[in-house]
Amino acid sequence: MASNAARGDVRVVIVDDHVSIAEALELALSVEGYDVRRVAVPDAPASPAALVSAIARLRPTVVLLNLDLGPFGDGAPLVAPLVKRGAQVVVLTGQTDRARWGEVLAHGARIVLSKSQPLNDLLATVRRIHQGMPVLDRRDRDELVDAWLERRTHHGVVQDRIGLLTSREREVLGELMRGHAVREIAARGVVSEATVRTQVKSILGKLEVSSQLAAVGLAHRVGWRAPEAVRN
């Protein structure tokens, strides 16, 4: 096992918007002998580049990165630039979405740890990274990355299908996503309900789904942004 003095040369930077969790990690790692720092996460949406720069200035050996950074947003875009700067990124998350785990692994994270795992698992991971040992079985990593690639391919197919919609059909899909019924959409667009129903039928056909609910769910899942609401 590495000595405390050697561990003192390992700088661990914690990036987590939950202060209590960050403080607990800082205490546990400090007791283990590591040089631990915390970076404040902006409490509003901001440029990932600015946060990456703030982290990089600390010259971290290991970065413990929360995947969900609250009001700031998604932590995933921070992974690749941090890895490029030489940091060993360990992602922490409460999510169980395998494709999301695969995404950050594909971008260079060493491992993803669930926040429900014992603290000793995290300490062991940092210790293994310090010792130059593997922290994730290659087969497990490949399976997670494959899950992400499969979802990305699926999202691309859905985006292509959405691209087949006319501008009016995109407006109608947007209204459905806002929870408006056909009658409301017709009134807002000053057209007949029959016209809107025909447009909805066309939307379902192009998206290859069988219901309005499925069409809305599909658009949400791929992060499609609806156009501005229809006005009279």
Backbone hydrogen bonds in HBPLUS format (Angstrom, degrees):
<---DONOR---> <-ACCEPTOR-->    atom                        ^
c    i                          cat <-CA-CA->   ^        H-A-AA   ^      H-
h    n   atom  resd res      DA  || num        DHA   H-A  angle D-A-AA Bond
n    s   type  num  typ     dist DA aas  dist angle  dist       angle   num
A0007-ARG N   A0003-SER O   2.99 MM   4  6.29 155.7  2.05 147.3 154.7     1
A0008-GLY N   A0004-ASN O   2.93 MM   4  6.16 136.5  2.12 140.9 152.6     2
A0008-GLY N   A0005-ALA O   3.11 MM   3  5.06 126.2  2.41  91.2 105.5     3
A0009-ASP N   A0006-ALA O   3.04 MM   3  5.49 156.9  2.09 109.9 117.1     4
A0010-VAL N   A0007-ARG O   2.87 MM   3  5.24 160.4  1.91 113.5 120.1     5
A0035-ASP N   A0010-VAL O   3.07 MM  25  5.93 154.0  2.14 151.4 155.1     6
A0061-THR N   A0011-ARG O   2.80 MM  50  5.13 159.3  1.84 140.0 147.2     7
A0062-VAL N   A0011-ARG O   3.12 MM  51  6.46 163.9  2.14 152.8 156.0     8
A0012-VAL N   A0035-ASP O   2.76 MM  23  6.10 153.9  1.83 151.4 160.5     9
A0037-ARG N   A0012-VAL O   2.89 MM  25  6.26 160.0  1.93 158.1 161.3    10
A0013-VAL N   A0062-VAL O   2.87 MM  49  6.32 162.4  1.90 161.5 164.7    11
A0064-LEU N   A0013-VAL O   2.84 MM  51  6.17 160.2  1.88 155.3 162.1    12
A0014-ILE N   A0037-ARG O   2.84 MM  23  6.27 161.0  1.88 153.2 158.2    13
A0039-VAL N   A0014-ILE O   3.08 MM  25  6.29 162.4  2.11 171.2 167.1    14
A0015-VAL N   A0064-LEU O   2.83 MM  49  6.02 168.2  1.85 171.2 167.0    15
A0066-ASN N   A0015-VAL O   2.96 MM  51  6.20 165.5  1.99 175.0 170.7    16
A0022-ALA N   A0018-HIS O   2.97 MM   4  6.23 166.8  1.99 159.4 163.7    17
A0023-GLU N   A0019-VAL O   2.83 MM   4  6.01 158.2  1.88 153.4 159.1    18
A0024-ALA N   A0020-SER O   3.05 MM   4  6.23 154.9  2.11 141.6 148.2    19
A0025-LEU N   A0021-ILE O   2.96 MM   4  6.23 159.5  2.01 153.9 159.1    20
A0026-GLU N   A0022-ALA O   2.90 MM   4  6.06 158.3  1.95 146.3 153.0    21
A0027-LEU N   A0023-GLU O   2.97 MM   4  6.17 159.2  2.01 148.6 153.4    22
A0028-ALA N   A0024-ALA O   3.03 MM   4  6.21 169.8  2.05 149.6 152.4    23
A0029-LEU N   A0025-LEU O   2.96 MM   4  6.06 167.3  1.98 155.2 158.4    24
A0030-SER N   A0026-GLU O   2.94 MM   4  5.93 150.3  2.03 142.4 151.1    25
A0031-VAL N   A0027-LEU O   2.97 MM   4  6.17 157.0  2.03 151.2 156.7    26
A0032-GLU N   A0028-ALA O   3.27 MM   4  6.51 139.1  2.45 132.9 143.3    27
A0034-TYR N   A0029-LEU O   3.14 MM   5  5.74 160.3  2.18 155.6 149.5    28
A0033-GLY N   A0030-SER O   2.89 MM   3  5.06 151.6  1.97 102.8 112.2    29
A0050-ALA N   A0047-SER O   3.19 MM   3  5.57 131.4  2.44 106.5 116.9    30
A0052-VAL N   A0048-PRO O   2.87 MM   4  6.11 160.9  1.91 156.7 162.8    31
A0053-SER N   A0049-ALA O   2.95 MM   4  6.13 156.7  2.01 145.5 151.4    32
A0054-ALA N   A0050-ALA O   3.06 MM   4  6.34 153.7  2.14 141.8 148.7    33
A0055-ILE N   A0051-LEU O   3.00 MM   4  6.26 154.8  2.06 150.5 156.8    34
A0056-ALA N   A0052-VAL O   2.82 MM   4  6.00 166.4  1.84 154.7 159.0    35
A0057-ARG N   A0053-SER O   3.00 MM   4  6.12 147.1  2.11 146.9 153.8    36
A0058-LEU N   A0055-ILE O   3.02 MM   3  5.63 151.8  2.10 114.3 122.4    37
A0059-ARG N   A0056-ALA O   2.90 MM   3  5.21 162.2  1.93 114.1 119.9    38
A0088-GLN N   A0061-THR O   2.96 MM  27  6.09 158.1  2.01 137.1 144.3    39
A0063-VAL N   A0088-GLN O   2.87 MM  25  6.09 158.5  1.92 143.5 147.3    40
A0090-VAL N   A0063-VAL O   2.83 MM  27  6.06 173.5  1.84 167.4 168.6    41
A0065-LEU N   A0090-VAL O   2.88 MM  25  6.14 159.9  1.92 154.2 160.9    42
A0092-LEU N   A0065-LEU O   2.75 MM  27  5.82 164.1  1.77 142.3 146.1    43
A0067-LEU N   A0092-LEU O   2.86 MM  25  6.04 152.4  1.93 172.3 173.2    44
A0075-GLY N   A0067-LEU O   2.73 MM   8  4.54 161.5  1.76 150.9 144.5    45
A0069-LEU N   A0073-GLY O   2.94 MM   4  5.23 149.7  2.04 159.9 162.6    46
A0072-PHE N   A0069-LEU O   3.17 MM   3  5.55 135.3  2.38 143.4 135.2    47
A0073-GLY N   A0070-GLY O   3.00 MM   3  5.58 129.8  2.26 115.0 126.0    48
A0078-LEU N   A0075-GLY O   3.01 MM   3  5.63 157.4  2.06 120.5 127.8    49
A0079-VAL N   A0076-ALA O   3.06 MM   3  5.61 155.2  2.12 119.2 125.7    50
A0082-LEU N   A0078-LEU O   3.18 MM   4  6.20 151.3  2.27 148.6 156.8    51
A0083-VAL N   A0079-VAL O   2.92 MM   4  6.15 162.2  1.95 161.4 167.1    52
A0084-LYS N   A0080-ALA O   2.89 MM   4  6.09 156.5  1.94 152.0 159.1    53
A0085-ARG N   A0081-PRO O   3.20 MM   4  6.35 131.9  2.44 130.1 141.0    54
A0085-ARG N   A0082-LEU O   3.07 MM   3  5.09 131.1  2.31  94.6 107.9    55
A0087-ALA N   A0082-LEU O   3.11 MM   5  5.62 162.3  2.15 148.8 143.3    56
A0086-GLY N   A0083-VAL O   2.87 MM   3  5.09 158.7  1.92 111.5 115.5    57
A0110-ARG N   A0089-VAL O   2.82 MM  21  5.78 156.1  1.87 155.9 163.8    58
A0091-VAL N   A0111-ILE O   3.05 MM  20  6.38 161.4  2.09 164.6 161.7    59
A0113-LEU N   A0091-VAL O   2.77 MM  22  6.18 165.5  1.80 169.8 173.5    60
A0093-THR N   A0113-LEU O   3.10 MM  20  6.49 147.4  2.21 158.2 163.6    61
A0115-LYS N   A0093-THR O   2.81 MM  22  5.51 150.7  1.89 140.5 141.9    62
A0100-ARG N   A0097-ASP O   3.14 MM   3  5.38 122.7  2.48 101.7 115.3    63
A0101-TRP N   A0097-ASP O   3.15 MM   4  6.54 153.0  2.23 148.9 156.8    64
A0102-GLY N   A0098-ARG O   2.89 MM   4  6.15 158.3  1.94 147.7 153.9    65
A0103-GLU N   A0099-ALA O   2.91 MM   4  6.14 142.0  2.05 141.5 151.5    66
A0104-VAL N   A0100-ARG O   3.44 MM   4  6.78 161.2  2.48 150.4 150.6    67
A0105-LEU N   A0101-TRP O   3.15 MM   4  6.40 153.2  2.22 148.5 156.7    68
A0106-ALA N   A0102-GLY O   2.87 MM   4  6.00 154.0  1.94 147.2 154.0    69
A0107-HIS N   A0103-GLU O   3.14 MM   4  6.43 134.0  2.37 136.9 149.2    70
A0109-ALA N   A0104-VAL O   2.99 MM   5  5.67 164.6  2.01 151.4 146.9    71
A0108-GLY N   A0105-LEU O   3.03 MM   3  5.18 161.4  2.07 105.4 110.6    72
A0117-GLN N   A0114-SER O   3.02 MM   3  5.51 164.8  2.04 113.8 118.8    73
A0121-ASP N   A0118-PRO O   2.95 MM   3  5.54 145.5  2.07 113.5 122.6    74
A0122-LEU N   A0119-LEU O   3.01 MM   3  5.30 121.2  2.36 104.3 118.2    75
A0123-LEU N   A0119-LEU O   3.05 MM   4  6.44 162.3  2.08 155.2 160.3    76
A0124-ALA N   A0120-ASN O   2.86 MM   4  5.96 155.5  1.92 142.4 149.3    77
A0125-THR N   A0121-ASP O   2.99 MM   4  6.16 145.6  2.11 138.4 147.7    78
A0126-VAL N   A0122-LEU O   3.00 MM   4  6.34 164.5  2.03 157.8 159.9    79
A0127-ARG N   A0123-LEU O   2.96 MM   4  6.13 156.2  2.02 145.1 152.5    80
A0128-ARG N   A0124-ALA O   2.91 MM   4  6.11 153.6  1.98 144.8 151.3    81
A0129-ILE N   A0125-THR O   2.96 MM   4  6.23 157.1  2.01 151.9 158.1    82
A0130-HIS N   A0126-VAL O   2.94 MM   4  6.13 159.4  1.98 147.7 153.6    83
A0131-GLN N   A0127-ARG O   2.99 MM   4  6.25 142.1  2.14 140.4 150.8    84
A0133-MET N   A0128-ARG O   2.79 MM   5  5.01 165.7  1.81 156.8 152.9    85
A0132-GLY N   A0129-ILE O   3.03 MM   3  5.02 158.5  2.07 103.2 109.6    86
A0141-ARG N   A0137-ASP O   2.98 MM   4  6.29 160.1  2.02 156.4 162.8    87
A0142-ASP N   A0138-ARG O   2.86 MM   4  6.08 163.8  1.89 152.6 156.6    88
A0143-GLU N   A0139-ARG O   3.01 MM   4  6.20 157.1  2.06 147.7 153.4    89
A0144-LEU N   A0140-ASP O   3.12 MM   4  6.35 156.8  2.17 147.8 153.3    90
A0145-VAL N   A0141-ARG O   2.94 MM   4  6.19 166.1  1.96 157.3 161.3    91
A0146-ASP N   A0142-ASP O   2.86 MM   4  5.96 155.6  1.92 146.4 153.6    92
A0147-ALA N   A0143-GLU O   3.08 MM   4  6.29 145.2  2.20 137.5 146.1    93
A0148-TRP N   A0144-LEU O   3.16 MM   4  6.55 150.2  2.26 145.2 152.6    94
A0149-LEU N   A0145-VAL O   2.90 MM   4  6.22 160.4  1.94 153.2 158.8    95
A0150-GLU N   A0146-ASP O   2.88 MM   4  6.02 155.5  1.94 148.0 154.3    96
A0151-ARG N   A0147-ALA O   3.13 MM   4  6.33 155.8  2.19 139.7 145.8    97
A0152-ARG N   A0148-TRP O   2.85 MM   4  6.11 159.4  1.90 152.3 158.6    98
A0153-THR N   A0149-LEU O   2.94 MM   4  6.13 155.6  2.00 145.6 151.7    99
A0154-HIS N   A0150-GLU O   2.96 MM   4  6.20 159.2  2.00 145.7 151.7   100
A0155-HIS N   A0151-ARG O   2.77 MM   4  6.04 160.2  1.81 154.7 159.9   101
A0156-GLY N   A0152-ARG O   2.94 MM   4  6.18 149.5  2.03 141.6 150.0   102
A0157-VAL N   A0153-THR O   3.02 MM   4  6.35 151.5  2.10 148.2 155.5   103
A0158-VAL N   A0154-HIS O   2.97 MM   4  6.31 160.4  2.01 152.9 158.1   104
A0159-GLN N   A0155-HIS O   2.84 MM   4  6.06 160.7  1.88 150.6 156.1   105
A0160-ASP N   A0156-GLY O   3.00 MM   4  6.20 149.7  2.09 141.4 149.5   106
A0161-ARG N   A0157-VAL O   2.98 MM   4  6.35 150.2  2.07 145.2 153.5   107
A0162-ILE N   A0158-VAL O   2.85 MM   4  6.20 159.0  1.90 155.0 160.6   108
A0163-GLY N   A0159-GLN O   2.92 MM   4  6.13 142.2  2.07 139.1 149.8   109
A0164-LEU N   A0161-ARG O   2.97 MM   3  5.31 153.8  2.04 106.9 115.3   110
A0165-LEU N   A0162-ILE O   3.00 MM   3  5.50 158.4  2.05 113.5 120.3   111
A0170-ARG N   A0166-THR O   2.91 MM   4  6.23 152.2  1.99 153.8 161.6   112
A0171-GLU N   A0167-SER O   3.07 MM   4  6.34 149.2  2.17 141.0 149.2   113
A0172-VAL N   A0168-ARG O   2.95 MM   4  6.28 155.6  2.01 148.5 155.1   114
A0173-LEU N   A0169-GLU O   2.87 MM   4  6.10 161.2  1.91 149.1 154.2   115
A0174-GLY N   A0170-ARG O   2.93 MM   4  6.10 153.8  2.00 142.8 150.2   116
A0175-GLU N   A0171-GLU O   2.94 MM   4  6.29 148.1  2.05 144.5 153.3   117
A0176-LEU N   A0172-VAL O   2.92 MM   4  6.27 153.9  1.99 151.3 158.5   118
A0177-MET N   A0173-LEU O   2.94 MM   4  6.23 151.4  2.02 147.1 155.1   119
A0178-ARG N   A0174-GLY O   3.07 MM   4  6.37 132.7  2.30 136.9 149.3   120
A0178-ARG N   A0175-GLU O   3.12 MM   3  5.02 129.2  2.39  92.0 105.7   121
A0180-HIS N   A0175-GLU O   3.08 MM   5  5.58 162.8  2.11 155.6 150.3   122
A0179-GLY N   A0176-LEU O   2.98 MM   3  5.12 157.1  2.03 105.4 111.6   123
A0185-ILE N   A0181-ALA O   2.96 MM   4  6.28 160.2  2.00 156.9 163.2   124
A0186-ALA N   A0182-VAL O   2.89 MM   4  6.10 159.2  1.93 155.0 160.4   125
A0187-ALA N   A0183-ARG O   3.04 MM   4  6.28 159.5  2.09 146.4 151.7   126
A0188-ARG N   A0184-GLU O   2.90 MM   4  6.10 161.2  1.93 152.2 157.4   127
A0189-GLY N   A0185-ILE O   2.93 MM   4  6.03 147.8  2.03 144.6 153.3   128
A0190-VAL N   A0186-ALA O   2.85 MM   4  5.73 109.6  2.35 138.3 154.6   129
A0191-VAL N   A0186-ALA O   3.00 MM   5  5.01 164.3  2.02 140.1 145.2   130
A0190-VAL N   A0187-ALA O   3.34 MM   3  5.00 153.0  2.42  92.8 100.6   131
A0196-VAL N   A0192-SER O   3.23 MM   4  6.64 158.0  2.28 147.2 152.2   132
A0197-ARG N   A0193-GLU O   2.82 MM   4  6.10 158.3  1.87 153.8 160.3   133
A0198-THR N   A0194-ALA O   3.00 MM   4  6.21 150.1  2.10 142.7 150.2   134
A0199-GLN N   A0195-THR O   3.00 MM   4  6.32 151.6  2.08 144.5 152.7   135
A0200-VAL N   A0196-VAL O   2.80 MM   4  6.10 154.8  1.86 152.3 159.4   136
A0201-LYS N   A0197-ARG O   2.92 MM   4  6.12 158.3  1.97 145.0 150.7   137
A0202-SER N   A0198-THR O   3.03 MM   4  6.28 152.5  2.11 142.9 150.0   138
A0203-ILE N   A0199-GLN O   2.95 MM   4  6.24 151.2  2.03 144.8 152.8   139
A0204-LEU N   A0200-VAL O   2.94 MM   4  6.26 163.1  1.97 157.3 160.4   140
A0205-GLY N   A0201-LYS O   3.05 MM   4  6.27 155.2  2.11 144.5 151.3   141
A0206-LYS N   A0202-SER O   2.98 MM   4  6.21 161.6  2.01 151.7 156.0   142
A0207-LEU N   A0203-ILE O   2.92 MM   4  6.09 154.4  1.99 152.5 159.8   143
A0208-GLU N   A0204-LEU O   2.89 MM   4  5.77 115.6  2.31 133.4 148.5   144
A0209-VAL N   A0204-LEU O   3.06 MM   5  5.21 161.6  2.09 145.3 150.6   145
A0208-GLU N   A0205-GLY O   3.26 MM   3  4.95 142.7  2.41  90.5 101.2   146
A0215-ALA N   A0211-SER O   3.06 MM   4  6.37 154.3  2.13 146.3 153.4   147
A0216-VAL N   A0212-GLN O   2.95 MM   4  6.20 162.5  1.98 154.6 158.6   148
A0217-GLY N   A0213-LEU O   2.92 MM   4  6.11 162.4  1.95 148.1 153.4   149
A0218-LEU N   A0214-ALA O   2.92 MM   4  6.04 155.7  1.98 146.2 152.4   150
A0219-ALA N   A0215-ALA O   3.07 MM   4  6.30 161.5  2.11 148.2 152.6   151
A0220-HIS N   A0216-VAL O   2.97 MM   4  6.23 158.6  2.02 151.8 157.8   152
A0221-ARG N   A0217-GLY O   2.94 MM   4  6.10 157.7  1.99 147.1 153.3   153
A0222-VAL N   A0218-LEU O   3.26 MM   4  6.53 146.8  2.37 147.3 154.0   154
A0224-TRP N   A0219-ALA O   2.96 MM   5  5.26 153.9  2.03 164.6 160.4   155
A0223-GLY N   A0220-HIS O   3.01 MM   3  5.06 157.2  2.07 105.0 111.9   156
